[in-house]
Amino acid sequence: MSGKILVFAAFCLLAIFIYPQFMQNDSETIIKQTKENPEFAVIWLHGLGADGNDFVPILKSMNFDAVPGIKFIFPYAPMRPITINGGMTMRGWYDIAEMDLAQQQDVEGIKQSAQIIETLIKEQINLGFAPEKIFLAGFSQGGAIALYCGLSLDYPLAGVVALSTYVPIADQIEIKRKPEVFYAHGDYDPIIPIALAQQSREWLLNNEIIPSWHQYPMQHQVVMEEIDLINQWLITRIKIVLGN
């Protein structure tokens, strides 16, 4: 086994001990609100081996007093065997066959997860949220699905937050929308190399989607400076949607 695969396997195995609940078979969705009667919604997708709890704590580091209420939705990915991790079953939005994430991509799994997210979007619309007041956000695998959905689903979303991630199956995406994108990545990411993220950025630019791009001297993670900028970006986007 190569050193890179060992790093990936160690990352996934670590998730088992940090998030033992991900081994459960039930699917859940965690919902948090910044105020009563929220006007906006953020569907936030976790990474491989985590679950909906993963990014809930981030809300404590954000302040949305200046804008209307926001409903944060943290869904759980389905349980599935992950090939690169010896077929171990864990929560994942799609399978990963090898360390080179651009190769042997799980097209079926990606599209299945996109259907899950589209169902969540439709549920929010049925609850009264206008599509232009719905954001998608995600980290790693979750960010890949957020980008895929934001581009391929025909909803005028408020924007997409893509963290430590890449555009999956780019050659198969039929672009229906060109959302605003906040894109952040680490210079030393051992899981999703910065080169792959930069390729994804170029792909977006070539398709006339100009992301708000941010690089940090970090690995496969998020840092406080990044969280602050996400907070500011969401507030700015909300104010633009409201015409302020």
C-alpha positions as CSV (number, residue, x, y, z in Angstrom):
1,M,0.0,0.0,0.0
2,S,1.4,3.4,-1.0
3,G,2.1,6.2,1.6
4,K,-0.7,8.3,0.2
5,I,-3.3,5.5,0.5
6,L,-2.0,4.9,4.1
7,V,-2.7,8.6,4.8
8,F,-6.2,8.3,3.4
9,A,-6.9,5.0,5.3
10,A,-5.6,6.5,8.5
11,F,-7.9,9.5,8.0
12,C,-10.9,7.3,7.5
13,L,-10.1,5.0,10.4
14,L,-9.6,8.0,12.7
15,A,-13.2,9.1,11.8
16,I,-14.4,5.8,13.3
17,F,-13.1,6.8,16.8
18,I,-14.0,10.4,16.5
19,Y,-17.5,9.7,15.2
20,P,-18.6,6.2,16.4
21,Q,-22.2,7.1,15.7
22,F,-21.5,7.0,12.0
23,M,-21.6,3.2,12.2
24,Q,-25.3,3.3,13.0
25,N,-27.7,2.3,10.2
26,D,-30.3,5.0,10.8
27,S,-30.3,8.2,8.8
28,E,-30.8,11.5,10.5
29,T,-30.9,15.2,9.8
30,I,-29.9,17.8,12.4
31,I,-31.6,21.2,12.2
32,K,-30.4,24.5,13.9
33,Q,-31.9,27.9,13.6
34,T,-30.3,31.3,14.3
35,K,-33.7,32.9,14.9
36,E,-37.4,32.0,15.0
37,N,-39.2,32.0,11.6
38,P,-36.0,31.8,9.5
39,E,-36.1,33.2,5.9
40,F,-33.0,31.5,4.6
41,A,-31.8,27.9,4.7
42,V,-28.3,26.4,4.5
43,I,-28.0,22.7,3.7
44,W,-24.5,21.7,5.0
45,L,-23.0,18.3,3.9
46,H,-20.3,16.6,6.0
47,G,-17.2,14.7,4.7
48,L,-16.5,11.0,4.5
49,G,-16.7,9.1,7.7
50,A,-18.4,11.9,9.7
51,D,-22.1,12.6,10.1
52,G,-24.5,15.5,10.5
53,N,-22.9,16.5,13.8
54,D,-19.6,17.4,12.2
55,F,-20.2,21.1,11.4
56,V,-22.8,21.9,14.0
57,P,-20.2,23.4,16.4
58,I,-19.1,25.9,13.7
59,L,-22.3,27.9,14.3
60,K,-21.0,28.9,17.7
61,S,-18.2,30.8,15.9
62,M,-20.5,32.7,13.6
63,N,-22.8,35.7,14.1
64,F,-25.9,36.3,12.0
65,D,-27.5,39.0,14.1
66,A,-27.4,41.5,11.2
67,V,-29.6,39.3,8.9
68,P,-32.9,37.5,9.1
69,G,-33.0,34.0,10.6
70,I,-31.2,31.1,9.0
71,K,-32.2,27.5,9.2
72,F,-29.1,25.2,9.1
73,I,-29.8,21.6,7.9
74,F,-27.1,19.0,8.5
75,P,-28.1,15.7,6.8
76,Y,-26.3,12.4,7.2
77,A,-24.8,10.7,4.2
78,P,-26.0,7.1,3.5
79,M,-24.0,4.2,4.8
80,R,-21.9,2.6,2.1
81,P,-18.8,0.5,1.6
82,I,-15.7,2.6,0.7
83,T,-13.4,0.7,-1.7
84,I,-10.2,2.6,-0.8
85,N,-10.8,1.8,2.8
86,G,-10.9,-1.9,2.4
87,G,-14.7,-1.9,1.7
88,M,-15.4,-0.7,5.2
89,T,-19.0,0.6,5.6
90,M,-19.2,4.2,6.7
91,R,-21.2,7.3,5.9
92,G,-20.2,8.6,2.5
93,W,-21.9,10.5,-0.3
94,Y,-20.2,8.3,-2.8
95,D,-17.6,5.6,-3.1
96,I,-13.9,6.3,-3.6
97,A,-11.9,3.7,-5.6
98,E,-8.4,5.2,-5.4
99,M,-6.3,8.0,-4.1
100,D,-6.5,9.9,-7.4
101,L,-10.0,11.2,-6.9
102,A,-10.4,12.2,-10.6
103,Q,-10.1,8.6,-11.6
104,Q,-12.8,5.8,-11.4
105,Q,-15.3,8.3,-10.0
106,D,-18.5,6.8,-8.6
107,V,-20.9,8.4,-11.0
108,E,-23.9,6.4,-9.7
109,G,-23.2,7.3,-6.1
110,I,-22.7,11.0,-6.9
111,K,-26.0,11.1,-8.8
112,Q,-27.9,9.2,-6.0
113,S,-26.7,11.7,-3.4
114,A,-27.6,14.6,-5.7
115,Q,-31.2,13.2,-5.6
116,I,-31.1,13.1,-1.8
117,I,-30.0,16.8,-1.8
118,E,-32.6,17.7,-4.4
119,T,-35.3,16.2,-2.2
120,L,-34.0,18.3,0.8
121,I,-34.2,21.4,-1.4
122,K,-37.7,20.6,-2.5
123,E,-38.7,20.0,1.1
124,Q,-37.5,23.5,2.0
125,I,-39.3,25.0,-0.9
126,N,-42.5,23.3,0.2
127,L,-41.9,24.7,3.7
128,G,-41.9,28.2,2.2
129,F,-38.2,28.9,1.5
130,A,-37.7,30.5,-1.9
131,P,-35.0,28.7,-3.9
132,E,-32.9,31.9,-4.1
133,K,-32.8,31.9,-0.3
134,I,-31.3,28.4,-0.1
135,F,-27.6,27.8,0.2
136,L,-25.6,24.5,-0.2
137,A,-22.4,24.0,1.7
138,G,-20.1,21.1,2.2
139,F,-16.7,19.9,3.2
140,S,-14.6,17.4,1.2
141,Q,-17.1,14.8,-0.3
142,G,-19.9,17.0,0.9
143,G,-18.4,20.0,-0.9
144,A,-18.2,18.0,-4.1
145,I,-21.9,17.1,-3.9
146,A,-22.8,20.7,-3.0
147,L,-20.9,21.9,-6.1
148,Y,-22.4,19.2,-8.3
149,C,-25.9,20.0,-7.2
150,G,-25.5,23.8,-7.4
151,L,-24.4,23.4,-11.0
152,S,-26.6,20.6,-12.3
153,L,-29.9,21.1,-10.5
154,D,-32.2,23.8,-12.0
155,Y,-32.7,26.0,-8.9
156,P,-31.6,29.6,-8.6
157,L,-29.8,29.0,-5.3
158,A,-28.3,31.8,-3.1
159,G,-24.9,30.2,-3.4
160,V,-22.6,27.3,-2.7
161,V,-19.9,27.0,0.0
162,A,-17.2,24.5,-1.1
163,L,-14.6,23.6,1.4
164,S,-11.5,21.4,0.8
165,T,-13.1,19.8,-2.2
166,Y,-13.3,19.6,-6.0
167,V,-15.8,19.4,-8.9
168,P,-16.7,15.8,-9.3
169,I,-17.4,14.1,-12.7
170,A,-16.9,17.5,-14.4
171,D,-17.0,16.0,-17.9
172,Q,-20.5,14.8,-17.3
173,I,-22.1,17.9,-15.7
174,E,-24.8,19.5,-17.6
175,I,-24.6,23.1,-16.2
176,K,-28.1,24.4,-15.6
177,R,-27.2,27.1,-13.1
178,K,-24.1,29.2,-12.4
179,P,-24.3,30.0,-8.6
180,E,-22.1,32.2,-6.5
181,V,-19.4,30.0,-5.0
182,F,-17.2,30.4,-1.9
183,Y,-14.3,28.1,-2.4
184,A,-11.5,27.4,0.2
185,H,-8.7,24.9,0.2
186,G,-5.5,24.0,2.1
187,D,-2.1,24.3,0.5
188,Y,-1.0,21.1,2.3
189,D,-4.2,19.0,1.9
190,P,-3.0,15.3,1.8
191,I,-6.5,14.0,0.9
192,I,-7.6,16.3,-1.9
193,P,-4.4,17.9,-3.3
194,I,-4.5,21.6,-3.9
195,A,-3.7,20.9,-7.5
196,L,-7.1,19.1,-7.9
197,A,-8.9,22.1,-6.3
198,Q,-7.0,24.5,-8.6
199,Q,-8.1,22.4,-11.6
200,S,-11.7,22.6,-10.4
201,R,-11.3,26.4,-10.0
202,E,-10.1,26.6,-13.6
203,W,-13.0,24.5,-14.7
204,L,-15.4,26.9,-13.0
205,L,-13.7,29.9,-14.5
206,N,-13.8,28.3,-18.0
207,N,-17.6,27.9,-17.5
208,E,-18.0,31.6,-16.5
209,I,-18.4,30.8,-12.8
210,I,-16.0,33.1,-10.8
211,P,-15.6,31.6,-7.3
212,S,-14.5,33.6,-4.2
213,W,-11.3,31.7,-3.9
214,H,-9.3,31.3,-0.7
215,Q,-6.1,29.3,0.1
216,Y,-4.8,28.6,3.6
217,P,-1.6,27.1,4.9
218,M,-3.5,24.1,6.3
219,Q,-4.2,20.4,5.6
220,H,-7.7,18.8,5.2
221,Q,-9.5,20.9,7.7
222,V,-11.0,24.3,8.3
223,V,-9.4,27.2,10.2
224,M,-10.9,30.1,12.1
225,E,-9.9,32.7,9.5
226,E,-11.8,30.6,6.9
227,I,-14.9,30.4,9.2
228,D,-14.9,34.1,9.6
229,L,-14.9,34.6,5.9
230,I,-17.7,32.1,5.3
231,N,-19.7,34.0,7.9
232,Q,-19.1,37.3,6.1
233,W,-19.8,35.8,2.7
234,L,-23.1,34.4,3.8
235,I,-24.2,37.7,5.3
236,T,-23.1,39.5,2.1
237,R,-25.0,37.1,-0.1
238,I,-28.1,37.3,2.1
239,K,-28.1,41.1,1.9
240,I,-27.7,41.0,-1.8
241,V,-30.7,38.6,-2.1
242,L,-32.7,41.0,0.0
243,G,-31.6,43.9,-2.1
244,N,-29.7,45.6,0.7
